[in-house]
Amino acid sequence: MTDKLHQYDSDVLLELLEQDERYKVLRAVPRSYTDMPEDGCPPDGRCIAILDCETTGLDIENDKLIELAIMLIFVDNDGKVLRHMGPVSWLEDPQVVIDPKITLLTGLAAHHLVGKQINDEMASALIDRADICLAHNAAFDSKWIEQRYPEHRGKAWACSLAEIDWLTLGYEGRAQQHLLVQHGWFSNAHRAGDDVWSLFHLLRQQQAGPGSHPMYTHLQRLLTTSATSTVRVEAVNAPYAAKNRLKARQYRWNPDRKLWTKELAQNDLAAERSWYRTEGLPMFRTVPITAHERHR
């Protein structure tokens, strides 16, 4: 059997395996590279910064940033990628003991970080150049970026985790590595530079929407959704006894505002008001939401 396999190159074997329903073939995400004009002048178009943060934990008040990666992509008015730069990544010594679980998750131990420091001037300049920041969990990454770089508070963010309807597109789960596998790709997980590059690769995959919708990249879908204004519904004065009904209706508890909230399109507000009346709940409050507020 081995001799027979040697008669084929990898591409032929790949084609044979793909024809066999017993196998699913995964390709490695291509190695990162920069594609910018030779004169170094950025192209016209919208600039997007894809970011990823690795930290010592989830507590932004007490944990530390240990790795940051940023890449810039330039897109035209239709969201098609024109050029890209990076990713650029930096390590930083947190000067605290790193939980072994964080090392298992990120591959970063104390000896990798000794004496390392993020180039804050360069990182802030890259973020400043972008019209919008993008991450696979913007609610997480935006907090760390805004704590580190308060000059960028209020920056517009897009979230590929929350703002692409992966289930409707036919994918189970929303974890980045799992989504890559479902698209037929794999990459090294949880190092910031690898995660940024593999997210860029994932978002460039094309797929038709449900029904007879045309082919779009996931990036085009995300930018369209992110640019759409929505409304945050806040269940002010809702009694404690209503929490299960609100959870069942997909409201989430907001610990900062200490109330239940849900994001809706403007067209869905009438139905929500009707539900509140039926349930006998105090009428909700609405707050307009754009990409500048959505993931805070």
Residue, then its C-alpha position, 0 to 999 in steps of 0.5 A: m500500500t505504501d509503494k502505491l501511495h508513493q506513486y501519487d503526489s499530494d494533490v492527486l491523493l487529495e483529489l482521491l480522498e475528497q471523492d471518498e465520503r468517508y474522509k474529510v480533507l483539511r488544508a493548512v491555512p497558507r502562510s502569512y504574507t503582506d500584499m501592498p503596493e511596491d511604492g508603499c502607498p496604501p490603496d484607496g478604500r476602507c481600512i480595517a484592523i484585524l486584532d487579537c489579544e492574548t492575556t493572563g486571564l479574563d479580568i481586565e482589572n487584574d489580568k495582563l496583556i501578553e500578546l497583541a497582533i494587528m493586521l491592516i486590510f484595505v477593501d473597496n466599497d463592496g467589501k472586496v479585499l484590495r491589499h493587506m499588511g501584516p500581521v504584526s505581533w508583539l509579546e509583553d512580559p506581564q511580570v506576574v505568574i502565568d497560570p499553567k492553563i493560560t500556557l496550555l491555551t496560548g503556548l506562552a510561558a514566562h520564559h517566552l515573555v521575559g523582557k518583552q514589550i509591546n510597541d505601543e506607538m506602532a500599535s496605536a498608529l495602526i489602530d488609528r489608521a483603521d476606519i474600523c477594528l475587527a475581532h472574532n470576539a470584539a466584546f473581549d478584544s475591544k475592552w483590552i484595546e481601549q484600556r491600553y489605548p484610551e485614545h481609541r475609545g469609541k472606535a468602531w468595531a465589527c465582530s465575526l463571532a456575533e455578527i455573522d449568522w453562522l448557523t443560517l449559513g450551515y455551520e455548527g458552533r462559532a469558535q474560530q478553529h471549528l469554523l475553519v475546520q468546517h471550511g476545510w482548513f486548519s491552523n495553529a490555535h491561540r497565538a495572536g498572529d496565527d489567529v489574526w491571519s487565520l481569521f482573515h483567511l476564514l473571512r475571505q471564504q465565499q459562500a452563497g446565502p440561503g436560497s438563491h442569494p449571490m456569492y459573498t465573502h464572510l467579510q462582506r457579510l460582516l461589514t454589511t451587518s456591522a454598518t446596520s444601525t440597530v436598537r438596544v432594548e433595555a428591560v428597565n424595571a422588569p421584576y426579578a420574577a420575569k428573568n426566565r421569560l426574558k432569558a427565553r426571549q434571548y435577553r442577556w443580563n448586563p452586569d454593568r447596567k444591571l438590567w436585561t438587554k437585547e439588540l434588535a432591528q428597528n423593524d422588530l420593535a413593534a413585535e417586542r412591544s406587543w410581547y411586553r404588553t402580553e407579558g404585563l411587563p413595564m415597557f422597555r427603553t431603547v438606545p440607538i446602537t452603531a458599530h461604535e457602541r455595539h460591543r461595549 
